[in-house]
């Protein structure tokens, strides 16, 4: 055949340690039909500070693959919510050893066509809280690339027609495909008139959706005469691939004929006609009329020497009593993203007769509906049983209903089909089923009532059970409960939802309480974070006593909003919010930065500048100008990046620079160190600086998610305590002995208090003297 190679790639993304499904990186690919091999190149980069991360440690990256929908992963081995069915997927864990770039290759032979999803994450970390911008972190970037090789012009088999084939000595296999429409109960593939050097040295393999593999359903034509391979309950609206393969080491040419028969389950005594009318085009895919196939309504192609097609008699070998029943559709009502209700016509109460099943279909749209949770609820009306021991079984299967016999209604599984079972009876009248990230397409629910006897379940005689059926699509399981938050995530154009748990709760629906915080611990942590702000009361009292009213107002603002911000920021149920969370967070950050700013500016002891206006006199001080300027600049910085390092470091360094310049100028002018007294250094400045440094070190290097409640409370205590030590003493005003002579003319007067210049606390230490100069 002719092969075509396609290449797909995705942009690199930064991987995060796994905490919940919201922390993974999801990649979406689409594999075309007739793909014989798919090769994924898994590339990772290590970066640190915009360069190659040569010093970054090696970390293992786990990659999950799944066809049709994202993988439902559980790397932490937590418990899933009750009545949750976990779809299967396969994972690959890779450990990268090279410092800058490593490539891993993952091959999939004959992959299923359609949507494929890759999920990748790093292992769970210790939960350290780091200050943004303090140091360059190691980043692990992951980029998947997909190379597919697909076969074009695959020969199409038509039901009821024979295709003749001659396999040359250098050929080993021939590949065909046939489309199976809805309401097909059986696919029968037969090899006729097989002639070779050693009888019929052929293998016959059949597989749905993709070319057969070595472990697909197979039949050795040398051991079976006639060579017939049947597939009961085939998938509806899909291609079936037929592979005729020569035994290895067989010489010469092999000639044979291939025919396919499809049994219509609505008419088990008849097979499907050789040609479908135009009205049946709704059951055929668009690719049916491509190269190598028939256009609907057209006549068969002319015969050729190597491939002839003509009608043949079709023997009917369907199982006795096999029938299919009318499928009742559901009405789709979209309320919101991943919020869809499926309403049943003349429902939601459904009557299940004793002699036949009730079949319903739920259609999930491609891509759009695979990122939510499919919920199914079945409730039995016990009063409709009339005292009989009736059990209603429900089988939910993908792409084909399972209604062949009585036993399959109990197991919901066959050799090639697997489904989900629900059951209700008089004892347990309610049954639920949740399927996270369901595969899109048609889901069929078959309801059947059976009566329990001593020999097992048997068909009921004259009891019609009544059940309440509810089917809907939701973003998360039970909206993640009270200890979780349902988040709507997006990767490129694909939307999906996942739970993000809090307060130590884990699991897909935040229902695993193995590491959950107790109510007492939640209350204790909330009280610690809130009541530790009471430590700002002494600095407020000191500021008021020293006539620093502006500083006292800032401390009160910080204490108030820090208290209620932490009361609203708690992960558990002990939460109290007086306003929106974002407003509280902004005010808390602004108050913290303003407290540092006004304290350092006050320590600088800048001299007031008195100005005289024509309309009167007013006094504007340099600290007031800096306070106003700092409030505006800090508000702007917080709006740009609320968690940035320079939001705290920049204003602090700038204020410390102003203080250093002011103290240095006074030291040079007075020719001795400022502040001049050793008591001020020993009992106030040095202890306050040490306490503030300890608080910064705890905040930057010790704080983690586990000790956050304790360390952050200590941070509150230390910061508030350092303010009480660092705030300068009250500025003493000198007694005016009399009016001082004033020079004539206009200008400014600079009043200098010598005692304030000395930075003394006790007024008796220095003589009271004020010098006013123009």
N, C-alpha and C positions, 0 to 999 in steps of 0.2 A: 504493500500500500504506500500511499504518499503521506509523509509526515510533515507537519507544520509546527514550528517552535514559537511560543509566545513568552514574553518576559514581562514581569510585573515587579514593582518595588514600592516600598513605603519609606517615608522620611524617618530618620532616627529619632527616638524618643528616650527621655530620661526615665530609668527604672527606679522604683521606690520599694522600700522594704514592705513586706506584706503585713497588713493589719486587717483589711477586709477587701472585698472584691472591688471597692471603690479606689483602692490604691494600686491596682494592676494596670498594665498598659495593654490595650486591645487592638488587634490589627485585623482588618477585614480584607479577604481576597475572594475572587470569583473564578472558579475553575470551569472552563467551557466543556461542552459535551464531547464525547469520543476521545477523552484524554487517556493516554496509555501510561504516562508517568509524570509525576510532579516532583520537582526538586526544590527544596527550600534551602537557601543559603542564609544562615543565621549569623549575623555580624554584630559584634559588640565593640564599643570604644570605651576606653578609660580616659577621663579628662580631669584635670585639676587646675583651676585658674585659667582656663582657656588654652592650656597646653596638654600634651600627652601625659597621662597620669602614671609616670614610671614608678612613683613611690606608693601608688595605691595598692592595697592588698587585693589578692585574688578572692573573688566571691562567686559562689555558684548561682546560676540563673536558671530558673525553672520555666519551661515553655510548654504550654498546653495546646493541643490541636483538637478541633472538633468540626465536623461537617454539619451544616444546617443551622447552627445556633452557637452562641458562646459556650465555653466549657463551664460547668458548675463545679468549681474547685473547692477543696477543703484541706489546704496544707497544714492547718493547725489541728486537724482531727477533732473538730468540735461537733456537737450534736445538731442534727438538722431538726427543724420543727416537725411536729407530729403530722402524719398523713402527707409527707413530702416525698415524692419520687425523684431520685437523683439520676439524671441521664448519664450515660457512660461517655468517657472520653479517654484519650491517652496522652501521657505527659512525657517530657524529655527534660532531664536535669543535666545541665552542662556546667563544667567548672573551667573558667577561662584562666589561662596561665600566662599568656603573653601580655606585656605591659600596655600596649597601645591598641592592638586590633587582633581579633581572633575570629575565624570563620568556622562554623560547623555546618555540616551538610546533612539533611534529612530527606530521604526519598520515600515516596508513596507510589506504589505501583497500582495502576488502574483506580485512581481515586474517584469518589462519587462526585458527579458534577454539581455545580451550584456554589452556594456560599460556604466559605471556610473561614474559621476564626482562630487566631493565635492570641494567646494570653501569656504575658511574661511578667515576672516579678523577682525581686531579691528576697533572701531569707529575712525573717523577722529580726529586727534589731532590739537593742536594750532600751529604746525609748528615750534617749538623751535629748534634752531640749537645748539647742544651741542658738546663740544669738546670730541673727542674720548679718553676714559681712564680717564676722570676727576673724574667721580664717577660711581659706579655700577648701571646700569639701570635695571629696572624690565623687565624681559623677560617672555612672555606668549607663551608656547609651546603647540601645538595642535597635537593630534595623533588619527586618526580614526581607528577603528577595525570593521571588517565585519564578521558576522556569518550568513551563509545561510543554509537553510534546503530545500532540493530538493527531489522530489518524483521520484523514478526509476521504470522502467517497466510499464509505462503508456500504457494502451491498445491503439492500433492504429486502427482507422477506415479507411476502404478503400471505395472509391466512388463506389456506385452500389452494395454494399454488406450489408447484414443484420447481426448485432451482437445481439445475444440473451443474456440476463442477468437476473439473479435472485438475488434480493437484500434481504439479510437476515434481520431478525428483528433488530439485533444489528448494522447493517450498516445504514448510513444515506445518502450516496451519492456514485456515481460512476463517475470516470473521464476518458475521452477519448481525443484523439487528432487526427486531420486529417491534412495532408499537402495540401496546396493550391498552385498549380503551376501558372505560368504566363498565361495570357490571360484567366483568369477565371472571369466571370462577376457576378456569383451568387453562394452562398453556401446555401444549403437547408438541415437542420437537422430535422429529423422526428422520433417521438416515436410511435411505432406500437404495437398492441396487448398488451396493458398495462392492467394488472389484479392485483387488490389489494383488501383490505378489504373495502375500500371506493371508488370504481371506479378506477380512475388513480390519486392517490395523489402524483404527481410528479411535480417538477419545472424543466424546461429545460433552461439552461443558456449557452451562447456561447460568447467567447471572443478570440480575436486574440493575438498571441505571448505569452500569459501567462494564467494560470488558471483563471477562472471567479471569479469576486468579487460579493458582494451583490448588487452593482449598475450596473452590466453588463446587457447586453440585455437578458431578461428573458421572459418566457412564462409559464403560469399555465395550465398544461394539464387537470385539472378538468373542466376548463371553455372553452377549445378549442378542438374541434374534427373535423378533425384530428389535432394532436399536432405537428405542423410544425413551425419551426423558420427559417426565411430566412435572409441572410446577402448579400445585394447588394453591388457591387463594393468592394469585399474583397481585403485585402492586398495580393500582389503576393509574392511568394517565402517565405511563412511563415506558421508556424503551427497555426491551430485554435483548441482551446480547448472546449470540450463539457462536461458540468457538468449536470448530472441527479441527482437531489436532492429530497429526500423524505420530505414531509410535516412533521413538528414536531408533535409528539404525535400520529402518525399513527401506529397502531400495525400490527403485522403479516408480511408476506412476500409479496413482490411486484415483479412481473415478467414483463418484457417488452422487446422490440426489438428497436434497434437504427440503423438508416441508414442515410447516407450522400450522397447528390447528388451535383455534381459540374457542372455548365453550362459553356460550352466553348463559349466565346463571339464572336469568329470568326465564329461559327456555332450555332446560337441561337436555331435552331430547333432540335439540337442533344445534348445529354449529353456526358460527357467524358466516354470512354469505361471503363469497370471494371478493366482491366489490362493495364498498360502502356507498350509500347514496349521499348526495350533497347535503342532506339534512343532518348527516352525522359528522359534519366537519367540525362541530364544536368539540368533539372528543379527540381530535387529532392536533398534534402540535404543528407549529409553523414550519419546522424543519422537515416535516414529512414530504413536502414537495420539493426538496432540494435535489442536488445532483445524485443520481442513482435511485431515485424514488419515483412514485407516481403522483401526479397532481389529481386532486379529488375530482371525480367525475370523468376523468380521462380513461381511455381504453388501455389495455396492457401494451407494453412496448413490443415491437417486433422481435421475433425469436432470433437467436444467433446460434451458431454451431456449438458453442461451449456452454450456453446458458439458455435453457428453454423453460417456459412457464405455461402450464396448462392445468385445468381443473382436474382434481382427482377425487375419488370417493372418500368421504370423511367418516371413519367409524366413530361411534359415540361410546366412550368408555368412562363417562363421568360416574362418580360415586352415587350409589342409590340414595335417593331422597335429598340430594344436594340441591338447594334452592337459594335464591337471594330474595330479599324483601325490599319493598319500597323504602327509599331513604328520605326521611323528612328533613327539609332544610331548616336552617335557623336564620333569624333576622339579626343582622349586625347593627348595633347602635353604639356609635363612638361618642363617648362623653369627654375624654381628654386623652393625653398621651398615655398609652398603655392602660387606658381605662375604657374597656369595651365590654358591653353586655350582649350576650347572644340569647335572643328571645325565641321561644318555640311557638309556632303557630298553634292556636287553640290550646295553649299551655298557660302556666308552667306545670299544671298537673297532667301527668301522662298515664294512660291506661296500658298495662302490659298484659295482653291476652295469654292464655295458657298454651295455645297451639303454635304461636309464632313470636319471634322477637320484634321489638320496636327499635328501629335504627334511626339515628340522628347524625347529622354531619355538622362539624364546626370548621369553618374555613379561616385559617390564619394567613394574613397577607404576607408575601415574601418580604424579608428584611424588617418590615415595619413592626411585626408582632413578636419577633423572636427575642426581644430584649426585656420582656416582662415575665409574668407568672400566669400560667393557665390554671384556673381554679374550677373545680367541679364539685358540686354538692348534690347528694341524693338523699331524699327523706321519704320514708315509707309511711303511707297512711294505714295504720294498723287496723282501723275499722273496716277497711275494704277486704280483709283476708277471710272474713266469715269464720273465724276460729281455726282455719287451716294453718299448718306449719309450712308457710310459704317463705321462700328466700328469693329475693330478686337480685340477680347478678348483672353487673354492668361491665362490659369490656370496652376499654378505650384503646383503639389501635390507630396507627398512623398509616394513611394512604389506602387502607382497605378494611372493610368491616369483617369481623370474625363471627360468622353465624353458620358454620358448616354443620355442626352436630351438637349434641347436648354436652359432651365432655369439654369441648373447647370453650363453652360458655362459662365453665368453672375455672379453667386454667388460664385462658386468654393467651395461650402460647402454642405455637407449632414449631416445626423444625426451622422454618425460615421467617417466622413472624413472632414478635414479642409485643405484648401490650400490658395495660395496667388494669387491675381487677378491683372492682368495688362490689360490696354486697351489703344488703340490708334485710333485716327480718324483724319479727315481733320483739325480740330482745334488744337488738341494736338497730334502731330505726333510722340512724343518721350515719352517713359515710361521706367523707371528704377526700379529695385528692388535689394535690398541688404539684405542678410541674414547672420548676424554674427554667427559664430560657427554653421554651418548647420549640421544636422544629416547625417550620412553617409548612403550609399545605393543608390538606384535608385530614381532619381527625374524626373518626367514626366511633360513635358510642352505641353499642348494642345492648339492649336491656332484655332480659329473659327471666321468666318466673319458673322456678322449680320447687317441687315439694320434697321435703326430707322424709325418707323412709328408713327402714332397718337396713336396706341394701344400698343406701346412698341416696342420691338425688334422682328423681324421676320427673317426667313432665306432669304438670298438674292437669286435673280433669276439667273442672268448671269454675275455677277461681280466677277472676281478673283483678290483679293487684294494681293499686294506684300509688304512684310515687310523685314526689315534687322534685323537679329537676331544675337546677340553676347552674349556668355556665357563664363565666366572665373572665376577663383578662385584667390583671391589676399590675401596677409597677413593682410592688414588693409584697412579701408575705405578711399579711396583717399589718401593713404599713409600718413594719419593723418594730411594732410594740411601743411601749413607753420608754424603753431604754435604747432606742435607736432612731435613726433619721434616714428616710428613704431619699436617696439622691438620684437625680436624673443626670446621667453622664453622656458624653458624646466623644466619639472618635471619628474624625473626618465627618462624613454624612450619616454615620450610624449612631442611633440612640439606644441606650440601655439603662436600666435602673439597678441599683444595688443598695444594700443597707450599710450604714456606718454606725456601729454600736458604741456605747459609752458606759461609764460606771462599771467597767470590768466585764460587761456582758459580751458574749461572742456568739458566733453561729451565723447561718445564712439569714435567719430572721430575728437575730438578737434574742434568742431564747435559751442559750446555754449559759447557765449561772454558775459554772464551776469556779470561775474567778471573779464573780460579781461582788461588788461592794455592798455591805449590809446597810440598812437604813441608819444605824447608829454611826457607822463610819462616814456616811455621806453627811449626816448632821454635824459630826465633829469637824470634818474638813471645811464645811461651809462656815462654821462658827470661828474656826482658826483664821481663815482668810479674811473674814469680815471684822472680827473683834480685834485683830492685830492692828488695824488702822486706828484704834483708840490711842495708840502710842503717839499720834500726832497732837493729842490734847496738850501735853507739856510744852512742845514747841510753840503752839498757839498762845498759851499763857505767857511764855517768855517773850514772844514777839509783842503781845499787847502791853506787857509790863514795860518793855523797852521802847514803846511808842513806834513799833514797826507795824503799823496797821495794814499797809499794803501786803506785807509778807504774811501776816496773820490771815488775811482774806484768802490768799493763795493756798495756805495750808488747810484751811477749812474746806475749800473747794476740792482739794486733793483727797482729803479724808472722806468727804461725803461720796464722791463718785467712785473712789476705789472700793468703798464698802459695798455699794449697790451694784457695781460692776461684777465683783466676785460673787455676790449673791445671785446674779443672773447668769454667770458663766459656768455654773456647776454642771457636771455631766449627768447627775442622777435626777431624782425627783424632788430633792430639796432645793428648789429654785424659786427665786422671787425677783421679778423684773418690774421696775417702776416706769420704765420707758423702753424704747427699742434698744436691742443689744448693741447695734453699731454706734448709737449715740453714747451709750454708757462707756463703751470701749474708747471712743475718741476722747471723751472728757477725762477718763482715767489716765490715758497716756499724756494728754495735754497738761493735766494737773501735776503729774510726776515730773515732767520736764520743766515746767514753770517753777516748781519748788526748788529744783537744783539751780535754776537760773537766778531767781530772786535772792536765794541765800548767798550765792557767790557774789552777786552785785552788791548786796548789803555789806558783805565782808570787805569790799573794796573801799568803802567809806568815801565815796566821791563827794566833792565839795558842791554845795548848791550854787546855782547861778541865778542871781536876782535880776530881773529885768523891770524896767520902768516904761510903762506905756502912757500915751497921751490921755487916755480915758481913765487911767487909774493905775494902780500898782498890782502886780501879780508876781508870784514866785514859781518858776519852773525849774525843777531839779534834774540833774543828769540821770540819777537812778530812775526817775519816772519816765524819761525818754527811753532809756534802755528797757524798762519793763514793757512798755507799749510795743517797742520794736521787736523784742523777743517773743511776745505773745503772737504777733502777726507772722513772724518768720517760722515759729514752731508750728503754728496751725497749717501753714503752707507745706512744711516738711512732712507733717503727719498725714496730710491728704495725699501726698505723693507716695510715700512708703511708710506705713505705720509701724512696721517691724524692723526697719533699717537700723544698722548700727550707728550711723552718723546722726540719726535723729537725737540720740542721747550723747554721743561723743562730741559732735560738732559744737552744740551750744555750751556744753561743759568746758571744752577747751577754750572757746572764745571768751566765756566769762572768767575763766581762770587767767587768761591772758590779760584781760582788763584789770583784774585784781593784782596781778604781778606788776603791771606797769604802774599802777597807783601806789603800791607799796614801795616799789623801787624808787619812784620819784620822791616820795616822802623820806626814804632812807638817805638818798643823796642830799636832799635839801637840809635835813636835820643832822646828817652826818652820824647817825647811829641807827641801829636796826629797828624796823617797825614790824609789828608792835614792840615797844621797847621793854616791856616787863616780861620776865621769865615765867611768872605765874600764868600769864595768858597763853604762852606756848605750852607749858607743862600740863596745865589742868583743863585747857579748852581746845586749842588748835590741834595738838598732836593726838589726843584721844579721839576727837571728832574725825580727823583724817583717817586714823586707823579703822574706826568703825565703818566709815563710808567705803574704804578700800575692801574690808572684809565682806561687806554687803555686795559690792560689785563682783568680787571673786565667786561668791556663792551663786549669784545670779547667772554668771557667764559660764562657769565650769562645773558646778556641782548639781544643778537643777536637772531632774529627770521627770518623766511622767509618773513614776511611782512615788517619789518623794516630793512632788510639786506642792502638796498641801502644807508640808512642814517647812521646806526650804523657802518658799515664797512668803510664808507668814513671818519667818525669821528675817527675810529681806525687808518686810514692812517695818519690823521693830528696829532693825539696825539703821535704816534710812531716816526714820523719824528721830531716833536717838542721836544720830550724827548732826541733824539740824539743830537740836537743842544745844549741842556743844559748839557748833561753828557760828551760830548767830552772834554778831558782835554785841557788846553791851550798849546800854542806853547812852545816847549823846547828851551830855550835860550842858545846860544853858548857863551862861555867866550872868552874874548880877550887874545891872547897869548902874554905875556910880553917878552918872550924870550925862547930860547930852554932850556928845563929842563934837568938836568943831568940824564943820563941813566946808569943803572948798566950793567956791562958787562955780557955776557952770553945770552942764548936763553930763551925765556919764553913769557908769555902773559903780556900785559899792560892793566890795568883796569882804565879807565878814569872816574872819578866821578865829576859831575857838582853839586856843592853845591846848586846853585840856583834852579836847577831842582829838587834836593832832597827836597827843601822847598816847591815846588809846587807853586811858586809865579808867578804872571802874570806880575807885574811891575818890570822891571829890576833894578829900583832905590831903591827898598826896601832892597836888600841885596848887599853886596860887591861882586865884581867879583873875584872869586878865583877858580882855578882848581887845583886839586891834582892828580898827576899821580903816582901810585905805581905799582911796579912790583909784 
